[in-house]
């Protein structure tokens, strides 16, 4: 391989790798601890040493030492003892970006701004670990569990827990004798363990054993899980997740600069060296290409191609719904109706070897039950058939408005097809196909047997078969007990994590509400109605929209004010949903404020937050504790300052892990007990509309830590 070929390959990799391996650029802060006593001042020598330590981390930890660094800056009482480590389940590029962000003084998520004046800081991000202190902590493990994540429940508990536990033990044995204090299993079950490199073998084992003991109860019921402390981490899954193989041996400090050897004295010797270098370079190129391919496959994981959607004919859908009969009707809206149907499976060709000759035969797939959404693209008759209007101008205005509404409906239809085609997740409704025929548009979804969440929170007739759907409590019908509600809320949040963080493009749902949460026969939640979804790349945090659309009582007021859509808009809507499901009370915007936020906030400030919950859910100490926790999480999600709202991953962590630290809560002055002036104006103008005329973008500065362009509404 010539030098030119090698250079070309590396050039291609460096150009393509960032595109292939792009995920969300923002590192997620999973846990942090800032000292509060004996703080330093911004002009002190210690402050300068902290700044120097943080600024050098990307080079010291990633470029020079393969993923770890510990050292000191300064001397005497102003000495900074610092440490940084890259986790093995993220790339070195991700880790470098994480360390850069943690060090940035201009970044509100930077450690100097997040923990101003703190002499001791411990920060666990998903992509890097950073610690510094004025006391020497090297070699002393922090064994307390600061992060606990659990995956999907296993159908048959205990099926593979013994093999996972053995894999932990084997990996721990290998990690403690490795200079990098790291080990991972080569196959199923996939396990990795990792300690900071400053720990001795005994201290590393001690730290990992604490995490493993904390994990043992989870292994029997969860397909995957993580536990982390500030000194070690472990993770397991039934699918591979490793990014960095850690197969190299780190050179000891001081030995990285190799002596320059003497030049070869013979042509044969020179040729041998060239072959050796060429072989080494070829191996590196192969590894680089393999990593690039893995990144590309990882990015496409869980994606479906638009071609996978089935294009139905009108006759097929008419036949599936008995010609759209009322008996098959599931619900209706302003421009459409949803029907229950049963469509025939697609005939597929299957090759078969008959007496040595390949023959193709048709195989018919089993028919499936679906929900068919029929969207009528005609102006309503009550508008178009006016014979003797009292005011012709008014009728013309109404007709023009109907035309605009129909155009929006048409755009939503194509937007939903485009957005939903590649989505594949257990908490996202599956789009089966579509049809455009006979002046109507059709979307065909998988059928959810239990309907939507709103139906169970507010039943029209107030009664239902309790044997099938719930229990009776305090003389009133309870369609959803607490375990079901909790499972639904976790499902909705998991779906949002997928949309925000795990898709090829960042997706904002923009219409989170009970009627858009569908339930299967086991009351597992799936998000639906993707017509309003906003899509942009992971390189951007927000996007300007021409019109604010959605359901007013669930819309983030900062979105109305700024006209910029961002992830925290969905977090706000999720917060309202959390409060609504726990309180079982319809949200309302009045002139004095948002009723649910006002109710829960008042109880929270009075140290009686549990009093806000649906009384039918209470009485069990364990449930009461969980309910109180969910109310606090919901309150954190609807804080007026966007920067104070938790990231969607943090919300999911707090919902699924009772030991996870709850998001920070503001002082009473920051809780939105009443509407601000701009919120009141938006609310009064939008109570009867799902399209809110957005105010001009605010000219005030961007708040710390929030998405660009989004201005918080302070009380």
C-alpha positions in Angstrom: 0.0 0.0 0.0 1.5 3.3 -1.1 1.8 6.3 1.2 -0.6 8.2 -1.1 -3.3 5.5 -0.7 -2.9 5.5 3.0 -3.2 9.3 3.2 -6.3 9.1 1.0 -8.0 6.5 3.2 -7.3 8.5 6.3 -8.5 11.7 4.7 -11.8 9.9 3.7 -12.2 8.6 7.2 -11.7 12.0 8.9 -14.2 13.5 6.5 -16.8 10.8 6.8 -16.4 9.6 10.4 -18.0 12.8 12.0 -21.0 12.4 9.7 -21.4 8.7 10.4 -20.9 8.8 14.1 -23.0 11.9 14.8 -25.2 11.7 17.8 -26.5 14.3 20.2 -23.6 16.7 20.7 -24.5 17.7 24.2 -23.1 15.4 26.9 -25.7 14.4 29.6 -24.9 15.2 33.2 -25.9 12.1 35.1 -24.7 13.0 38.6 -22.6 15.8 40.2 -21.5 16.9 43.7 -20.2 20.4 44.5 -18.6 21.3 47.8 -20.3 24.2 49.6 -17.7 25.2 52.3 -14.5 27.1 52.1 -15.2 28.2 48.5 -12.5 30.0 46.4 -12.8 33.3 44.7 -12.7 34.0 41.0 -9.4 35.9 41.3 -7.6 33.4 43.5 -4.6 31.2 42.6 -6.8 28.1 43.1 -9.3 29.4 40.5 -6.5 29.9 38.0 -5.2 26.4 38.7 -8.7 24.9 38.2 -9.1 26.7 34.9 -5.7 25.4 33.8 -6.5 21.8 34.8 -9.9 21.8 33.0 -8.6 23.4 29.8 -5.9 20.8 29.4 -8.2 17.8 30.0 -9.0 17.0 26.3 -5.3 16.8 25.4 -4.1 15.2 28.6 -6.9 12.5 28.9 -7.7 11.8 25.2 -4.8 12.8 23.0 -1.9 11.9 25.3 -3.0 9.1 27.5 -5.7 7.0 25.8 -8.7 7.9 27.9 -7.5 8.7 31.4 -5.5 11.4 33.2 -4.7 12.3 36.8 -2.3 14.9 38.0 -1.8 18.1 39.9 -1.7 21.8 39.0 -0.1 24.4 41.4 1.5 23.9 44.7 0.9 24.3 48.4 -2.6 25.1 49.6 -3.6 26.1 46.0 -2.8 22.7 44.5 -5.5 21.2 42.4 -5.7 17.4 42.3 -7.6 16.4 39.2 -8.8 13.3 37.3 -10.6 12.6 34.1 -11.7 9.3 32.4 -13.4 8.3 29.2 -16.1 5.6 29.4 -15.5 2.6 27.1 -19.0 2.7 25.8 -18.5 6.0 24.1 -16.0 7.0 21.4 -12.9 9.0 22.2 -14.3 11.9 20.1 -17.4 12.0 22.2 -15.3 12.0 25.4 -13.1 14.8 24.1 -16.2 16.9 23.3 -17.5 16.2 26.7 -14.3 17.3 28.4 -14.2 20.4 26.3 -17.8 21.3 27.3 -17.0 20.6 31.0 -14.0 23.0 30.8 -15.7 25.8 28.8 -16.0 28.9 31.0 -18.5 30.4 28.5 -20.7 27.3 28.7 -23.3 27.5 31.4 -23.0 23.7 31.7 -19.3 24.1 32.3 -18.2 22.9 35.8 -16.9 26.4 36.8 -20.4 27.8 36.2 -22.3 24.8 37.5 -20.3 24.7 40.7 -19.0 28.3 41.1 -16.3 28.5 43.8 -16.5 24.9 44.8 -13.1 23.5 45.8 -14.2 19.9 45.4 -16.3 18.8 42.3 -17.3 15.4 41.1 -19.1 15.3 37.8 -20.4 12.2 36.0 -21.4 12.8 32.4 -22.6 10.0 30.1 -19.4 10.6 28.0 -16.8 11.5 30.6 -15.9 11.7 34.3 -14.2 14.7 35.8 -13.1 15.2 39.4 -10.9 17.8 41.1 -10.3 18.8 44.7 -7.8 20.6 47.0 -7.3 17.3 48.8 -5.4 14.4 47.4 -8.1 11.7 46.6 -5.9 9.6 44.2 -6.2 5.9 45.0 -9.3 6.4 47.3 -12.5 4.9 45.7 -15.9 6.6 45.8 -18.1 3.5 46.1 -21.5 5.2 46.5 -23.9 4.5 43.6 -24.6 7.8 41.9 -26.3 6.4 38.7 -28.6 3.4 38.3 -30.3 2.8 35.0 -32.6 -0.2 34.2 -33.9 -1.4 30.9 -36.9 -3.3 29.7 -38.4 -6.0 32.0 -37.5 -9.6 31.1 -40.6 -11.8 30.3 -39.2 -14.8 32.3 -37.3 -13.6 35.4 -34.0 -15.3 36.2 -33.5 -16.8 32.8 -30.0 -15.6 32.3 -29.1 -13.8 35.5 -26.5 -16.5 36.6 -24.5 -16.0 33.4 -24.6 -12.2 33.8 -23.3 -12.5 37.4 -20.5 -14.9 36.3 -19.6 -12.5 33.5 -19.3 -9.7 36.0 -17.0 -11.8 38.2 -14.9 -12.8 35.2 -14.6 -9.3 33.9 -13.8 -7.9 37.4 -11.0 -10.5 37.7 -9.5 -9.3 34.3 -10.1 -5.6 35.0 -8.2 -5.5 38.3 -5.0 -6.9 36.7 -5.3 -4.6 33.6 -3.3 -1.3 33.6 -6.5 0.4 32.3 -8.7 -1.2 35.0 -11.1 -2.3 32.3 -12.5 -5.5 30.9 -15.4 -6.5 28.7 -17.0 -9.8 27.7 -16.5 -10.9 24.1 -20.0 -12.3 23.6 -23.5 -12.7 25.1 -24.2 -11.6 27.8 -22.4 -8.4 27.0 -20.8 -6.9 30.1 -18.2 -4.3 30.8 -16.6 -3.1 34.0 -14.3 -0.1 34.5 -12.4 1.6 37.3 -10.4 4.8 37.3 -6.8 4.0 36.7 -5.5 5.4 39.9 -7.1 2.7 42.0 -5.1 -0.3 43.1 -6.3 -3.8 42.2 -7.9 -4.3 45.6 -9.7 -0.9 45.6 -11.0 -1.5 42.0 -12.4 -4.8 43.0 -14.0 -3.3 46.1 -15.7 -0.6 44.1 -17.0 -3.0 41.4 -18.3 -5.4 44.0 -20.4 -2.7 45.6 -21.9 -1.9 42.2 -22.4 -5.6 41.4 -24.2 -6.2 44.7 -26.5 -3.2 43.9 -27.2 -4.7 40.5 -27.9 -8.3 41.5 -31.6 -7.7 42.2 -32.0 -6.1 38.8 -30.4 -8.7 36.6 -33.2 -11.2 37.1 -35.9 -8.9 35.8 -34.2 -6.5 33.4 -32.6 -7.1 30.0 -30.0 -4.4 30.5 -28.7 -2.1 33.2 -26.0 0.3 34.4 -24.5 1.2 37.7 -21.9 4.0 38.3 -20.0 5.5 41.1 -17.4 8.3 40.8 -14.7 5.7 40.7 -16.1 2.7 38.8 -18.9 1.6 36.4 -20.5 -1.5 35.2 -23.0 -2.2 32.4 -24.7 -5.3 30.9 -27.1 -5.9 28.1 -28.3 -8.7 25.8 -27.1 -6.7 22.8 -23.6 -5.4 22.1 -23.0 -1.7 23.0 -19.2 -1.4 23.1 -17.5 1.4 21.1 -13.9 1.4 22.3 -12.3 -2.1 22.5 -9.5 -1.1 24.9 -7.2 -3.7 23.4 -4.1 -1.4 23.6 -1.6 -1.3 26.5 -1.0 2.2 27.8 2.6 3.2 28.0 3.7 4.2 31.4 4.3 8.0 32.1 7.6 9.2 30.7 8.0 6.4 28.2 5.9 7.8 25.3 8.8 9.5 23.6 10.8 6.7 22.1 14.5 7.1 21.2 15.1 7.6 17.6 16.8 4.6 16.1 19.8 4.6 13.8 19.2 4.5 10.1 19.3 1.1 8.4 22.6 0.1 6.9 21.3 -2.2 4.1 18.7 -2.1 1.4 17.2 -5.4 2.8 16.9 -3.8 6.3 15.2 -0.7 4.9 12.8 -2.9 2.9 12.0 -4.9 6.0 11.2 -1.8 8.0 9.0 -0.5 5.1 7.0 -3.8 5.1 6.6 -3.6 8.8 5.4 0.0 8.7 3.1 -0.8 5.7 1.6 -3.8 7.5 1.0 -1.7 10.6 -0.6 1.1 8.7 -2.8 -1.3 6.8 -4.0 -2.8 10.1 -4.8 0.6 11.4 -6.7 1.5 8.3 -8.7 -1.7 8.5 -9.6 -1.0 12.2 -10.5 2.6 11.3 -12.8 1.5 8.5 -14.4 -1.1 10.7 -15.1 1.5 13.4 -16.6 3.8 10.7 -18.8 1.0 9.5 -19.9 0.2 13.0 -20.8 3.8 13.7 -22.8 3.9 10.5 -24.7 0.8 11.3 -25.3 2.0 14.9 -26.8 5.3 13.5 -29.2 3.3 11.3 -30.2 0.9 14.0 -33.9 0.9 14.6 -34.6 2.8 11.4 -37.0 1.7 8.7 -37.0 2.6 5.1 -39.9 4.5 3.6 -40.3 1.6 1.1 -41.3 -0.6 4.1 -44.6 1.3 4.2 -47.4 -0.3 2.3 -49.4 1.8 -0.2 -53.0 0.7 0.1 -55.7 1.2 -2.5 -59.0 2.8 -1.6 -60.9 -0.5 -2.4 -58.7 -2.4 0.1 -59.4 0.0 2.9 -63.1 0.2 2.1 -63.3 -3.6 2.2 -61.4 -3.6 5.5 -63.9 -1.3 7.2 -67.1 -2.6 5.6 -67.2 0.5 3.4 -66.3 2.8 6.3 -69.4 1.8 8.3 -70.4 3.5 11.6 -70.1 0.2 13.3 -66.3 0.2 12.7 -65.9 3.9 13.7 -63.4 4.4 16.6 -63.5 8.2 16.8 -63.9 11.4 14.8 -62.4 14.9 14.6 -62.8 18.1 12.5 -61.3 16.7 9.3 -61.2 13.0 9.8 -62.5 9.8 11.2 -60.7 6.7 12.6 -62.0 3.2 11.7 -61.2 -0.2 12.9 -60.2 -2.6 10.1 -58.6 -5.8 9.1 -56.3 -5.8 6.1 -55.0 -8.8 4.2 -51.4 -9.6 4.5 -48.9 -8.9 1.7 -48.2 -11.8 -0.6 -44.4 -12.4 -0.7 -42.3 -14.6 -3.0 -40.4 -17.4 -1.4 -37.8 -19.4 -3.3 -38.0 -23.2 -2.9 -35.7 -25.9 -4.3 -37.7 -28.6 -6.1 -35.6 -31.4 -7.5 -32.6 -29.1 -7.9 -34.6 -26.3 -9.6 -35.2 -23.0 -7.8 -39.0 -22.2 -8.0 -40.8 -19.2 -6.6 -44.1 -19.5 -4.8 -46.4 -17.0 -3.2 -46.7 -17.0 0.6 -49.6 -15.1 2.1 -48.9 -13.3 5.4 -51.7 -13.4 8.1 -54.2 -10.6 8.1 -53.7 -7.9 10.6 -56.0 -5.6 12.6 -55.4 -1.9 12.0 -56.7 1.6 12.7 -57.4 3.5 9.6 -57.5 7.3 9.8 -59.6 8.8 7.0 -58.9 12.5 6.3 -61.4 14.2 4.1 -59.9 16.9 1.9 -63.2 18.9 1.3 -64.5 22.0 2.8 -67.2 21.3 5.4 -70.8 21.5 4.0 -72.0 23.9 6.6 -69.6 26.4 5.2 -69.7 25.8 1.5 -73.5 25.3 1.1 -74.6 28.6 2.5 -77.4 29.7 0.2 -78.4 33.2 1.5 -75.7 34.3 3.9 -76.4 37.2 6.2 -72.9 38.4 5.7 -71.1 37.3 2.5 -67.8 38.7 3.7 -68.0 36.5 6.8 -68.7 33.4 4.7 -65.8 34.2 2.4 -63.5 34.5 5.4 -64.7 31.2 6.8 -64.1 29.5 3.4 -60.6 30.9 3.1 -59.8 29.8 6.7 -61.2 26.3 5.9 -58.9 26.2 2.8 -55.9 27.1 5.0 -56.9 24.5 7.5 -57.1 21.9 4.8 -53.7 22.8 3.5 -52.3 22.4 7.0 -54.0 19.0 7.3 -52.4 18.0 3.9 -49.0 19.1 5.1 -49.4 17.2 8.4 -50.3 14.1 6.4 -47.1 14.1 4.3 -45.1 15.2 7.3 -46.4 12.2 9.4 -45.5 9.8 6.6 -42.0 11.3 6.2 -41.4 11.3 10.0 -42.8 8.0 10.9 -41.4 5.9 8.1 -38.0 5.2 9.7 -39.3 5.0 13.3 -39.3 1.7 15.1 -39.7 1.6 18.9 -41.9 -0.2 21.4 -43.3 3.1 22.7 -44.0 4.7 19.2 -47.1 3.7 17.2 -46.2 1.9 14.1 -47.3 3.3 10.7 -48.3 0.4 8.5 -49.2 2.2 5.3 -51.1 5.0 3.6 -53.4 5.8 0.7 -54.3 8.9 -1.3 -57.4 8.4 -3.3 -61.0 9.7 -3.8 -60.3 13.2 -2.4 -59.3 11.6 0.9 -56.0 10.8 2.6 -55.6 7.7 4.7 -53.0 6.7 7.3 -53.0 3.0 8.5 -51.6 2.2 11.9 -51.3 -0.9 14.1 -54.4 -1.2 16.2 -54.1 -0.5 19.9 -56.7 -2.7 21.7 -57.2 -0.4 24.7 -57.7 2.9 23.0 -56.2 6.1 24.4 -55.2 7.3 27.8 -57.8 10.0 27.9 -60.6 7.4 27.7 -59.4 5.8 30.9 -58.8 9.1 32.8 -62.2 10.6 31.9 -64.7 7.9 30.9 -67.7 9.4 29.2 -70.2 7.3 31.1 -68.2 6.9 34.3 -68.5 3.1 34.5 -66.4 0.2 33.1 -65.8 -3.5 33.7 -63.6 -3.3 36.8 -62.5 -6.9 36.3 -60.9 -6.0 33.1 -59.7 -2.5 33.6 -59.1 -1.6 37.2 -60.3 -1.7 40.8 -62.9 0.1 42.8 -61.7 2.5 45.5 -63.6 4.7 47.9 -66.9 4.0 46.2 -65.7 5.5 42.9 -64.6 3.7 39.7 -60.9 3.6 39.2 -60.0 2.6 35.6 -56.3 2.8 36.1 -54.6 1.8 39.3 -51.2 3.3 40.2 -48.9 0.5 38.7 -50.7 0.9 35.4 -50.4 4.7 35.4 -46.7 4.5 36.4 -46.0 2.1 33.6 -47.8 4.4 31.1 -45.8 7.4 32.2 -42.6 5.5 31.9 -43.6 4.3 28.4 -44.4 7.9 27.2 -41.0 9.2 28.6 -39.1 6.3 27.0 -40.7 7.1 23.7 -39.6 10.8 24.0 -36.1 9.7 24.8 -36.1 7.8 21.6 -37.4 10.8 19.6 -35.1 13.3 21.2 -31.8 11.3 21.5 -31.8 8.0 19.6 -33.2 8.7 16.1 -31.2 9.6 13.0 -32.6 13.1 13.4 -33.8 15.0 16.5 -37.6 14.9 16.7 -39.9 17.0 18.8 -43.4 15.7 19.2 -45.0 19.0 20.1 -48.4 17.6 21.0 -48.0 15.4 24.1 -51.5 14.8 25.7 -53.6 11.9 26.9 -55.5 11.5 23.7 -52.2 11.0 21.8 -51.1 8.2 24.2 -52.4 4.9 22.9 -52.5 1.7 25.0 -52.2 -1.9 24.1 -54.0 -4.8 25.8 -51.3 -4.8 28.6 -51.6 -1.0 29.0 -48.2 -0.3 27.5 -48.1 3.2 26.1 -47.3 4.3 22.5 -47.1 7.8 21.3 -49.2 8.7 18.2 -50.2 11.7 16.1 -46.9 12.8 14.5 -48.4 15.5 12.2 -46.9 18.4 14.2 -43.5 16.8 14.7 -40.5 19.1 14.1 -37.3 17.6 12.8 -33.8 18.9 12.8 -30.3 17.5 13.1 -28.5 16.7 16.4 -26.1 19.6 15.6 -28.9 22.0 16.4 -30.8 22.6 19.7 -33.8 24.6 18.5 -35.7 25.6 15.4 -37.8 28.7 14.5 -41.4 27.9 13.6 -43.8 30.2 11.7 -46.8 29.3 13.8 -47.2 27.9 17.3 -49.3 24.7 17.0 -50.5 22.3 19.5 -53.0 22.0 22.4 -52.9 25.3 24.4 -53.0 23.8 27.9 -50.0 21.5 27.1 -47.9 24.1 25.2 -44.7 25.5 26.8 -45.3 29.2 27.4 -41.6 29.9 26.4 -42.4 28.4 23.0 -45.3 30.8 22.5 -43.1 33.7 23.5 -40.0 32.8 21.5 -41.3 31.0 18.4 -38.4 28.5 18.7 -39.1 24.8 19.2 -36.7 22.9 21.4 -36.6 19.7 23.4 -37.6 21.4 26.6 -41.0 22.2 25.0 -41.8 18.5 25.1 -40.4 18.2 28.6 -42.9 20.9 29.7 -45.8 19.1 28.0 -44.7 15.8 29.6 -44.6 17.6 33.0 -48.3 18.6 32.5 -49.1 15.0 31.6 -47.4 13.7 34.7 -49.4 16.0 36.9 -52.6 15.2 35.1 -52.3 11.5 35.3 -51.4 11.6 39.0 -54.1 14.1 39.9 -56.7 12.8 37.4 -57.8 16.4 36.7 -58.1 18.0 33.3 -55.6 20.9 32.8 -57.0 24.3 32.3 -55.6 27.8 31.7 -57.5 30.5 33.6 -56.7 34.2 34.0 -55.0 33.4 37.3 -52.8 30.5 36.1 -52.5 26.9 35.0 -54.8 25.0 37.4 -52.7 21.8 37.7 -49.4 23.7 38.2 -51.1 26.0 40.7 -52.6 23.1 42.7 -49.5 20.9 42.8 -47.1 23.9 43.5 -49.3 25.1 46.3 -49.2 21.7 47.9 -45.5 21.4 47.3 -44.7 24.7 49.0 -46.9 23.7 51.9 -45.0 20.5 52.3 -48.1 18.5 51.4 -47.6 17.6 47.8 -49.3 14.2 48.2 -52.6 16.0 48.8 -52.6 17.0 45.1 -52.9 13.4 44.0 -56.0 11.5 43.1 -57.3 10.3 46.5 -58.3 6.9 45.0 -54.6 6.1 44.3 -53.4 6.7 47.9 -53.2 4.5 51.0 -50.3 2.2 50.1 -47.1 3.5 51.6 -45.0 2.3 48.7 -47.4 3.8 46.1 -47.6 7.1 48.1 -43.8 7.5 48.0 -43.8 6.8 44.2 -46.7 9.2 43.6 -45.1 12.0 45.5 -41.9 11.4 43.5 -43.7 11.6 40.2 -45.5 14.9 41.2 -42.1 16.4 42.1 -40.7 15.3 38.7 -43.7 16.8 36.9 -43.2 20.1 38.8 -39.5 20.1 37.8 -40.5 19.7 34.2 -42.9 22.7 34.1 -40.5 25.2 35.7 -40.7 28.6 34.0 -37.0 28.8 33.5 -36.1 26.4 30.7 -32.5 26.0 32.0 -33.9 24.5 35.3 -36.0 21.8 33.6 -34.4 18.3 33.5 -33.2 16.6 30.3 -35.6 14.0 29.1 -33.0 11.2 29.9 -32.9 12.5 33.5 -36.7 12.4 33.7 -36.7 8.8 32.6 -33.9 7.9 35.1 -35.9 9.5 37.9 -39.1 7.7 36.9 -37.5 4.3 36.7 -35.0 4.4 39.6 -36.2 5.4 43.0 -32.6 5.9 44.2 -31.8 8.5 41.5 -31.4 12.1 42.7 -34.4 14.2 41.8 -34.0 17.3 39.6 -33.2 20.5 41.4 -36.2 22.5 42.6 -36.3 26.3 42.5 -37.2 28.7 45.3 -40.9 29.5 45.6 -40.4 32.7 43.6 -39.4 30.6 40.5 -42.4 28.2 40.6 -45.1 29.4 38.1 -48.0 29.8 40.6 -49.5 32.5 38.3 -49.3 33.4 34.6 -46.9 36.1 33.5 -48.4 38.9 31.3 -47.3 37.3 28.0 -48.6 33.9 29.1 -52.0 35.4 30.1 -52.2 37.1 26.7 -51.4 33.9 24.8 -53.8 31.9 26.9 -56.7 34.2 26.4 -56.2 34.3 22.7 -55.8 30.6 22.3 -58.4 28.9 24.5 -60.5 27.9 21.5 -57.8 27.3 19.0 -55.0 24.8 18.5 -53.0 27.3 16.5 -51.6 30.1 18.6 -50.4 33.4 17.0 -46.9 33.6 18.2 -45.4 36.8 19.7 -42.3 38.3 18.2 -39.1 36.6 19.5 -37.9 38.1 22.7 -34.9 40.5 22.5 -33.6 39.6 25.9 -30.4 37.5 26.4 -30.5 33.7 26.3 -30.7 32.2 29.7 -27.9 30.0 31.0 -28.0 26.4 29.9 -31.1 26.5 27.7 -31.5 26.1 24.0 -30.5 29.0 21.8 -33.2 31.5 21.1 -35.5 30.4 23.9 -36.2 33.1 26.5 -37.7 32.1 29.9 -40.7 33.9 31.3 -39.7 34.9 34.7 -42.5 35.5 37.3 
